[in-house]
Amino acid sequence: MSFIGCVILTLLATSMIMYVNFESIALKQVYLADSNSLSQIKSEVSKMTETATSLSSQIYNDSAVSKLLYYASPNIYDVIFAQQQLDNYRASLPFIESIYVYNAKSNQFYISSPNIRNGIQPKSGLDDEGILAIFNDFRQYKPFQPIPRTYSIGSMEMTQVSSYTYLCYNFINDNDFLNTAVVVNISDKWLSQRVEQADEDPAGEQTFIMNEKGILYSGNWNRPMLTDLSGVSYIQNILKDTNASSYFVDQVNGVRSLVSYTSPDSLGWRYVRITPYNDITHDINLMRYRTIYIIVGILLLGLCISYISSHRVYRPFDKVLRKFKTLEAERRNHQVILKQDFLRNTILGRETYPDGILQEKLYYFESPLRIDHPTCLVLLKMDRYAHWSQHYQEDLKLLKYAMTNICAEIASASYAVETMDMGENHMVLVLNTRTLQQESERQTMLEMITQMQTSILHHLQLSISFTVSPRMESVEQWARMYMQVMEASMYRLFQGHGSILFAEDMRNLKSDEYVFPAQKEKQLVECIMKGSADEAKGIYRSIVRETEQYPFAVIQLVIAHLTLTINNILRSLSRNNAFLVTPEFDTSISLLNQVETMDEVQSVFFQLFDDISRLLGEKRSTKHDDFVNKVHEIITQHYSDPNLSLNFIADQLSMSPIYLSRLYKQLTVNSLSDVIGEMRMNKAKELLRLSDYTVSEVAEKTGFTNSSYFYRIFKKNNGITPNDYRKNTQAAADH
């Protein structure tokens, strides 16, 4: 519970700190964005002022418009031309609402407007009364500065217009009235389009312009232009900060909002942006609620886990812990396991002890072995170990324990016995004679081991191979004898499953230097290359059988050498395109400790011999048969052509002459020149038998270049001349 409480408090504290910081950062980020937006609006107002100033000056100085400014009664053509010029000015800038030109002499206004006001209006009948009020008090307004105002136009239906008015005027100092003036009215809609506004909701995001006194100077808000906002609380906060640009959080129309504002510009205008606070902190609030839900979830989950675990674990925990410690102590002190480790390390030579200490340890483990009595080692190996290890899997150790128990029970009648599992497929019996005079006789040992094999086969349905070490007089010989008995056990390759081997016999094998039968290897290669699988098998048996009387290292080297030879044959056949699919060859057979009998090794080699023979036969009988048939067809069709040769046939088949000759000979064991000669000779004998052609004509029709060469070749192949052959065949027919 204390841990859960600490987690909850940590999450709450960190989430609150992060929430406050995120809120502050979000306000600053929004203010910076609002400030940039308001600066853009300020720039737009500045551009509007510059444009209006330039336009007013241009109109005032226009020669066509000057006639309206200074002439009391301009002629009608000048008025029309000047009016068109004003329309052109207005049309050039679509945001201009109207242009006024005032002449005090004529007391008239010349108006350019997109509606029916376009034309001439007398001062007394002007529909824009607001401009008259400005003219009457014109000294309060600076030329070329925007005058925000709202006025009504139209005689019948009054239309409310909001605009920014720019004055360009001339007056005489002695008078308090204007002589001439140009008025440019810019619609507030142009500026409204550039002032960002989210919606018309009073509680939504709003942007507006006001002057230094709090008078609204933009008409795109939810209040009309020139509304006095100075009484609004948040506006008062802005007006108090006369020179700075900043932001604050306050209630706007009943909604908590962020108010961003700028310092007064050159016109004294201030730009204000109102952003609802919820819009800014929406994602942060979601994160806060999500964090609270996670905290509550962790709290509830922790309470449930604490409740369940405290009831299920707390009460029996102490009892289970004590029992577990007791079992661990028993396991560490278990005599059988410790004795197994001790004997295993002694046999493997990992640990050595003086005789006295070694005997004390044997007494400690209650072992019947005596180090001063002769000893021998018996190695047990399960036959077909790979199969049974897959079949029994986790029960394999129990199975091995059962086998060693059976063997120990049988051997205990004559020997002091210890058994141990050496790992994988190795189990060892240590047989110690009970008296110094008793010796291990071979026949007695053989009968005992046979009894062990019979009992294991009867009870466990398993076959076991045994290997017996020579008799040892001292413990120091255990490690060496174990290595000898391990090597001798490999001769199960020749003896087969269920064999009983004596290491002493293996030690008496030929010690002469082994000479690998290179001639037999050459014959083996030739038989494989020809596809003679049966001959190859016989040679292989002969090579391997010779190694049976030599040390095991010789067997390993011979098998490894044969494996290398077979791999070279496969690569050679693959390079020569003897077959497209290379037979699989398991090179792991060279590691003889992974197989149990030579039959397993032999089956891999014999299968490979059969596969090579079959593939070579298929190769000859399919694709290459078509090739040979095409060659024979060309020879049959063109045998009478003296130009028929290896190059001629190669051109017909679009092949290299060298490759053609080699491939044909490889497939048929005949050369092309011999086949061509044989074909011509057979045709010549046929013509000699069945036609009346002269010998010269027969030579010409069978492709021989001259009759003398034909005579010589015919006699060489048949033993007689062409004329004698014809006489003999005709005589035989007549007879």
Sequence and secondary structure as in RCSB ss.txt:
>XXXX:A:sequence
MSFIGCVILTLLATSMIMYVNFESIALKQVYLADSNSLSQIKSEVSKMTETATSLSSQIYNDSAVSKLLYYASPN
IYDVIFAQQQLDNYRASLPFIESIYVYNAKSNQFYISSPNIRNGIQPKSGLDDEGILAIFNDFRQYKPFQPIPRT
YSIGSMEMTQVSSYTYLCYNFINDNDFLNTAVVVNISDKWLSQRVEQADEDPAGEQTFIMNEKGILYSGNWNRPM
LTDLSGVSYIQNILKDTNASSYFVDQVNGVRSLVSYTSPDSLGWRYVRITPYNDITHDINLMRYRTIYIIVGILL
LGLCISYISSHRVYRPFDKVLRKFKTLEAERRNHQVILKQDFLRNTILGRETYPDGILQEKLYYFESPLRIDHPT
CLVLLKMDRYAHWSQHYQEDLKLLKYAMTNICAEIASASYAVETMDMGENHMVLVLNTRTLQQESERQTMLEMIT
QMQTSILHHLQLSISFTVSPRMESVEQWARMYMQVMEASMYRLFQGHGSILFAEDMRNLKSDEYVFPAQKEKQLV
ECIMKGSADEAKGIYRSIVRETEQYPFAVIQLVIAHLTLTINNILRSLSRNNAFLVTPEFDTSISLLNQVETMDE
VQSVFFQLFDDISRLLGEKRSTKHDDFVNKVHEIITQHYSDPNLSLNFIADQLSMSPIYLSRLYKQLTVNSLSDV
IGEMRMNKAKELLRLSDYTVSEVAEKTGFTNSSYFYRIFKKNNGITPNDYRKNTQAAADH
>XXXX:A:secstr
 HHHHHHHHHHHHHHHHHHHHHHHHHHHHHHHHHHHHHHHHHHHHHHHHHHHHHHHHHHHT HHHHHHHH SS  
HHHHHHHHHHHHHHHHHSTTEEEEEEEETTTTEEEEE SSTT EEEEGGG S HHHHHHHHTGGGS TTS EEEE
EEE SSS EEEEEEEEEEEEE TT SSEEEEEEEEEEHHHHHHHS    S TTS EEEEEETTSBB  SSSSS T
T B TTSHHHHHHHHS S  EEEEEEETTEEEEEEE    TTSEEEEEEEEHHHHHHHHHHHHHHHHHHHHHHHH
HHHHHHHHHHHHTHHHHHHHHHHHHHHHHHHHT HHHHHHHHHHHHHTTS    HHHHHHHHHHTT    TTS E
EEEEEEETTHHHHHHHHGGGHHHHHHHHHHHHHHHHTTTEEEEEEE STT EEEEEEESSSS    HHHHHHHHH
HHHHHHHHHH   EEEEE   BSSGGGHHHHHHHHHHHHTTHHHH TT EEEHHHHHTS  S     HHHHHHHH
HHHHHT HHHHHHHHHHHHHHGGGS HHHHHHHHHHHHHHHHHHHHHHHHTTS SS     GGGG GGG SSHHH
HHHHHHHHHHHHHHHHHHHHHTHHHHHHHHHHHHHHHHTT TT SHHHHHHHHT  HHHHHHHHHHHHSS HHHH
HHHHHHHHHHHHHHH    HHHHHHHTT S HHHHHHHHHHHHSS HHHHHHHHHHHHH 
